[in-house]
């Protein structure tokens, strides 16, 4: 098969209540989908992560267009082969431009769409290309805080979640008060923490001593994503398992996994290079006894893609953003199904979902 055409769908939905993180405020939910169609008429969908910053969609349309134009020249739809070819073709561009992230995020959309096509051609769901009967995937609620932590957790508990992730990095008083509220509502159930790169090493060293009593399952991104030395020092100073990976690319995954300092590695399939890249990360993680599981903070397609990956690698948890998200709630014709705290991976061919075409029109970004 050969790709005949492509279409890029930049999406943006204003939020009634902005999302606060330690790195900034999100006033919009942005997304970027890619539709590939083969010369034979088979269609595949992929996603390129672009929910922050708000002005990032202009860049993404241009970069993804450039990547897709090269894709048309390659004459192949084999995902891993195309992934390697695109990485090689754009390696110098990424370095010269200083844009490793945008290039990888654009390649992600292509790779994911090709896996969709490959699985449809084989008459299987994507996970079915690797295994027949994946285990049910436990879901944790994320994106909670810094406000109304107790309310979020109460709603999560009522919805059947048995694990949740609280945002930290807003100052010691706010963080500790939120965790007191969290344990009061959540009890002894699994609780993860996410600092979103919000601390220096000195701040992190001071905070982990205070966080240990809350017995977090992991502490995610306590330091800047590229601070390899800092993560190693922090790991030797705390009993809390460390997690990271959503802001790593290529060799960065290898470097962090190889240190022995982290317990969990979290590739985002819409950022790191798609499923092909995530499977490479998983292979390296297995070598070093590090648990691989997906980071997810995009559209509904990211949820589904992440679930297929989690099923393939037997990930212990699947992330599910607890905040309202129109790009998750209305993008698909079929609703996402979580039952008894487990995500039900679609069983139809490819990713197993149908994109709502009217939604693409209604929330098209025209900036």
LODRENGU-742193 format. One record per residue (C-alpha): chain; y, z, x. Coordinates in steps of 0.5 Angstrom, whole numbers, padded with zeros to 4 digits. Layout:
<node A,<Y,Z,X>>
...
//
This chain:
<node A,<0000,0000,0000>>
<node A,<0007,-0001,0002>>
<node A,<0014,0002,-0001>>
<node A,<0018,-0003,-0005>>
<node A,<0024,0001,-0007>>
<node A,<0027,0008,-0007>>
<node A,<0032,0012,-0011>>
<node A,<0036,0018,-0009>>
<node A,<0038,0023,-0015>>
<node A,<0043,0028,-0013>>
<node A,<0043,0034,-0018>>
<node A,<0049,0039,-0019>>
<node A,<0049,0045,-0024>>
<node A,<0055,0050,-0024>>
<node A,<0052,0057,-0025>>
<node A,<0055,0062,-0030>>
<node A,<0054,0067,-0025>>
<node A,<0054,0066,-0018>>
<node A,<0048,0068,-0013>>
<node A,<0051,0073,-0008>>
<node A,<0047,0073,-0001>>
<node A,<0049,0076,0006>>
<node A,<0051,0069,0008>>
<node A,<0055,0066,0002>>
<node A,<0056,0065,-0005>>
<node A,<0053,0060,-0009>>
<node A,<0057,0057,-0015>>
<node A,<0052,0051,-0016>>
<node A,<0045,0050,-0016>>
<node A,<0044,0043,-0012>>
<node A,<0038,0039,-0011>>
<node A,<0036,0032,-0009>>
<node A,<0030,0028,-0011>>
<node A,<0027,0022,-0008>>
<node A,<0023,0017,-0012>>
<node A,<0019,0012,-0008>>
<node A,<0015,0006,-0012>>
<node A,<0010,0002,-0008>>
<node A,<0009,-0005,-0009>>
<node A,<0004,-0004,-0013>>
<node A,<0008,0000,-0018>>
<node A,<0005,0007,-0016>>
<node A,<0011,0012,-0016>>
<node A,<0012,0019,-0012>>
<node A,<0017,0024,-0012>>
<node A,<0019,0028,-0007>>
<node A,<0025,0033,-0005>>
<node A,<0030,0035,0000>>
<node A,<0033,0042,0000>>
<node A,<0040,0042,0000>>
<node A,<0042,0048,-0005>>
<node A,<0047,0051,0000>>
<node A,<0053,0049,0002>>
<node A,<0056,0046,-0004>>
<node A,<0059,0040,-0001>>
<node A,<0052,0038,0003>>
<node A,<0050,0033,-0003>>
<node A,<0055,0028,0000>>
<node A,<0052,0028,0007>>
<node A,<0045,0028,0004>>
<node A,<0045,0022,0000>>
<node A,<0048,0018,0007>>
<node A,<0042,0021,0011>>
<node A,<0037,0020,0006>>
<node A,<0039,0013,0005>>
<node A,<0038,0012,0012>>
<node A,<0031,0015,0013>>
<node A,<0029,0011,0007>>
<node A,<0031,0004,0010>>
<node A,<0027,0006,0016>>
<node A,<0021,0007,0011>>
<node A,<0022,0001,0008>>
<node A,<0021,-0003,0015>>
<node A,<0015,0001,0017>>
<node A,<0010,-0002,0012>>
<node A,<0006,0004,0011>>
<node A,<0004,0010,0006>>
<node A,<0000,0014,0010>>
<node A,<0004,0021,0010>>
<node A,<0002,0024,0017>>
<node A,<0003,0017,0020>>
<node A,<0010,0016,0017>>
<node A,<0012,0023,0018>>
<node A,<0011,0022,0026>>
<node A,<0014,0015,0026>>
<node A,<0020,0018,0022>>
<node A,<0021,0024,0027>>
<node A,<0020,0020,0033>>
<node A,<0025,0014,0030>>
<node A,<0030,0020,0029>>
<node A,<0029,0025,0034>>
<node A,<0035,0022,0038>>
<node A,<0040,0021,0032>>
<node A,<0038,0028,0031>>
<node A,<0040,0031,0037>>
<node A,<0046,0027,0039>>
<node A,<0049,0028,0032>>
<node A,<0047,0036,0032>>
<node A,<0043,0035,0025>>
<node A,<0036,0037,0026>>
<node A,<0036,0040,0020>>
<node A,<0039,0035,0015>>
<node A,<0034,0030,0019>>
<node A,<0028,0034,0018>>
<node A,<0030,0036,0010>>
<node A,<0031,0028,0009>>
<node A,<0024,0027,0012>>
<node A,<0021,0032,0008>>
<node A,<0023,0028,0001>>
<node A,<0020,0022,0004>>
<node A,<0013,0026,0006>>
<node A,<0013,0029,0000>>
<node A,<0013,0023,-0004>>
<node A,<0008,0020,0000>>
<node A,<0003,0025,-0001>>
<node A,<0004,0025,-0009>>
<node A,<0003,0017,-0008>>
<node A,<-0003,0018,-0004>>
<node A,<-0006,0024,-0008>>
<node A,<-0005,0019,-0015>>
<node A,<-0008,0013,-0011>>
<node A,<-0014,0018,-0010>>
<node A,<-0014,0020,-0017>>
<node A,<-0014,0028,-0015>>
<node A,<-0008,0033,-0015>>
<node A,<-0005,0034,-0008>>
<node A,<-0009,0040,-0007>>
<node A,<-0015,0037,-0008>>
<node A,<-0015,0032,-0002>>
<node A,<-0016,0039,0002>>
<node A,<-0021,0043,-0003>>
<node A,<-0024,0043,-0010>>
<node A,<-0023,0050,-0012>>
<node A,<-0017,0054,-0010>>
<node A,<-0016,0061,-0011>>
<node A,<-0011,0063,-0016>>
<node A,<-0004,0065,-0013>>
<node A,<0000,0071,-0014>>
<node A,<0007,0070,-0015>>
<node A,<0013,0075,-0013>>
<node A,<0020,0075,-0016>>
<node A,<0025,0074,-0011>>
<node A,<0033,0073,-0010>>
<node A,<0034,0080,-0013>>
<node A,<0040,0083,-0011>>
<node A,<0045,0086,-0009>>
<node A,<0047,0087,-0016>>
<node A,<0043,0090,-0022>>
<node A,<0037,0091,-0018>>
<node A,<0034,0095,-0023>>
<node A,<0035,0090,-0029>>
<node A,<0032,0085,-0025>>
<node A,<0026,0089,-0023>>
<node A,<0025,0091,-0030>>
<node A,<0025,0084,-0033>>
<node A,<0020,0082,-0027>>
<node A,<0015,0088,-0029>>
<node A,<0016,0086,-0036>>
<node A,<0014,0078,-0034>>
<node A,<0008,0081,-0031>>
<node A,<0010,0080,-0023>>
<node A,<0007,0085,-0019>>
<node A,<0011,0084,-0012>>
<node A,<0018,0083,-0011>>
<node A,<0023,0081,-0006>>
<node A,<0030,0085,-0005>>
<node A,<0036,0082,-0002>>
<node A,<0039,0086,0004>>
<node A,<0045,0085,0009>>
<node A,<0050,0088,0004>>
<node A,<0052,0094,0008>>
<node A,<0048,0100,0009>>
<node A,<0050,0104,0003>>
<node A,<0049,0098,-0002>>
<node A,<0042,0097,0001>>
<node A,<0039,0104,0001>>
<node A,<0042,0105,-0006>>
<node A,<0039,0099,-0008>>
<node A,<0032,0100,-0005>>
<node A,<0032,0107,-0008>>
<node A,<0033,0104,-0015>>
<node A,<0028,0099,-0013>>
<node A,<0023,0104,-0012>>
<node A,<0025,0108,-0018>>
<node A,<0023,0102,-0022>>
<node A,<0018,0099,-0018>>
<node A,<0014,0105,-0016>>
<node A,<0009,0103,-0011>>
<node A,<0008,0096,-0012>>
<node A,<0009,0091,-0007>>
<node A,<0016,0090,-0005>>
<node A,<0019,0085,0001>>
<node A,<0026,0085,0004>>
<node A,<0030,0079,0006>>
<node A,<0036,0080,0010>>
<node A,<0038,0072,0010>>
<node A,<0040,0073,0018>>
<node A,<0045,0078,0016>>
<node A,<0045,0083,0022>>
<node A,<0046,0083,0029>>
<node A,<0040,0086,0033>>
<node A,<0044,0092,0034>>
<node A,<0045,0093,0026>>
<node A,<0038,0091,0025>>
<node A,<0035,0096,0030>>
<node A,<0039,0101,0026>>
<node A,<0037,0099,0019>>
<node A,<0029,0099,0020>>
<node A,<0029,0106,0022>>
<node A,<0032,0107,0015>>
<node A,<0028,0102,0011>>
<node A,<0021,0104,0014>>
<node A,<0021,0110,0009>>
<node A,<0021,0105,0003>>
<node A,<0014,0102,0006>>
<node A,<0016,0094,0005>>
<node A,<0011,0089,0006>>
<node A,<0015,0085,0010>>
<node A,<0022,0084,0013>>
<node A,<0025,0077,0012>>
<node A,<0030,0074,0017>>
<node A,<0033,0080,0020>>
<node A,<0037,0076,0025>>
<node A,<0040,0069,0026>>
<node A,<0034,0064,0025>>
<node A,<0034,0062,0033>>
<node A,<0034,0069,0036>>
<node A,<0027,0069,0039>>
<node A,<0029,0075,0044>>
<node A,<0032,0079,0039>>
<node A,<0026,0078,0034>>
<node A,<0021,0080,0040>>
<node A,<0025,0086,0041>>
<node A,<0026,0088,0034>>
<node A,<0018,0087,0033>>
<node A,<0017,0093,0038>>
<node A,<0022,0098,0035>>
<node A,<0019,0098,0028>>
<node A,<0013,0098,0024>>
<node A,<0015,0093,0019>>
<node A,<0012,0087,0019>>
<node A,<0017,0081,0020>>
<node A,<0017,0074,0017>>
<node A,<0021,0068,0018>>
<node A,<0021,0061,0018>>
<node A,<0025,0058,0012>>
<node A,<0031,0056,0018>>
<node A,<0026,0053,0023>>
<node A,<0024,0046,0025>>
<node A,<0019,0043,0030>>
<node A,<0018,0047,0036>>
<node A,<0022,0053,0033>>
<node A,<0016,0054,0029>>
<node A,<0011,0054,0035>>
<node A,<0016,0059,0039>>
<node A,<0016,0064,0034>>
<node A,<0009,0064,0032>>
<node A,<0007,0064,0040>>
<node A,<0011,0071,0041>>
<node A,<0006,0075,0037>>
<node A,<0012,0078,0034>>
<node A,<0012,0076,0027>>
<node A,<0006,0077,0022>>
<node A,<0009,0072,0017>>
<node A,<0011,0064,0018>>
<node A,<0015,0061,0012>>
<node A,<0016,0054,0012>>
<node A,<0020,0051,0007>>
<node A,<0017,0044,0005>>
<node A,<0023,0041,0003>>
<node A,<0027,0043,0009>>
<node A,<0022,0043,0015>>
<node A,<0019,0036,0014>>
<node A,<0014,0036,0008>>
<node A,<0007,0038,0007>>
<node A,<0005,0034,0014>>
<node A,<0010,0039,0018>>
<node A,<0008,0045,0014>>
<node A,<0000,0043,0015>>
<node A,<0002,0043,0023>>
<node A,<0005,0050,0022>>
<node A,<-0001,0053,0019>>
<node A,<-0005,0050,0024>>
<node A,<-0001,0054,0030>>
<node A,<-0001,0060,0025>>
<node A,<-0008,0060,0025>>
<node A,<-0009,0060,0032>>
<node A,<-0005,0066,0033>>
<node A,<-0007,0070,0027>>
<node A,<0000,0069,0023>>
<node A,<0000,0068,0016>>
<node A,<0003,0062,0013>>
<node A,<0006,0062,0006>>
<node A,<0012,0057,0003>>
<node A,<0019,0059,0002>>
<node A,<0022,0056,-0004>>
<node A,<0029,0056,-0007>>
<node A,<0030,0049,-0010>>
<node A,<0028,0045,-0016>>
<node A,<0022,0046,-0020>>
<node A,<0019,0041,-0016>>
<node A,<0019,0045,-0010>>
<node A,<0016,0051,-0014>>
<node A,<0010,0046,-0015>>
<node A,<0010,0043,-0008>>
<node A,<0010,0050,-0005>>
<node A,<0004,0052,-0010>>
<node A,<0000,0046,-0008>>
<node A,<0001,0048,-0001>>
<node A,<-0001,0055,-0002>>
<node A,<-0007,0053,-0005>>
<node A,<-0009,0049,0001>>
<node A,<-0008,0054,0006>>
<node A,<-0010,0060,0001>>
<node A,<-0003,0064,0002>>
<node A,<-0003,0071,-0001>>
<node A,<0004,0070,-0004>>
<node A,<0008,0065,-0008>>
<node A,<0015,0065,-0008>>
<node A,<0019,0065,-0015>>
<node A,<0026,0066,-0015>>
<node A,<0028,0071,-0021>>
<node A,<0035,0068,-0022>>
<node A,<0037,0063,-0028>>
<node A,<0036,0056,-0025>>
<node A,<0037,0050,-0029>>
<node A,<0034,0045,-0024>>
<node A,<0027,0049,-0025>>
<node A,<0028,0051,-0032>>
<node A,<0029,0044,-0035>>
<node A,<0027,0039,-0029>>
<node A,<0020,0038,-0031>>
<node A,<0017,0035,-0038>>
<node A,<0012,0041,-0037>>
<node A,<0014,0048,-0036>>
<node A,<0011,0052,-0030>>
<node A,<0006,0057,-0032>>
<node A,<0005,0064,-0029>>
<node A,<0000,0068,-0033>>
<node A,<-0002,0075,-0031>>
<node A,<0002,0075,-0025>>
<node A,<-0001,0068,-0022>>
<node A,<0002,0061,-0022>>
<node A,<-0003,0056,-0025>>
<node A,<-0002,0050,-0020>>
<node A,<-0002,0043,-0024>>
<node A,<-0009,0040,-0024>>
<node A,<-0007,0033,-0026>>
<node A,<-0006,0027,-0020>>
<node A,<-0001,0028,-0015>>
<node A,<0004,0034,-0016>>
<node A,<0001,0034,-0023>>
<node A,<0008,0034,-0026>>
<node A,<0013,0029,-0030>>
<node A,<0020,0029,-0028>>
<node A,<0025,0029,-0034>>
<node A,<0029,0023,-0034>>
<node A,<0035,0025,-0038>>
<node A,<0036,0031,-0034>>
<node A,<0037,0027,-0028>>
<node A,<0042,0023,-0032>>
<node A,<0046,0029,-0035>>
<node A,<0046,0033,-0028>>
<node A,<0047,0027,-0023>>
<node A,<0052,0029,-0018>>
<node A,<0058,0024,-0018>>
<node A,<0062,0027,-0012>>
//
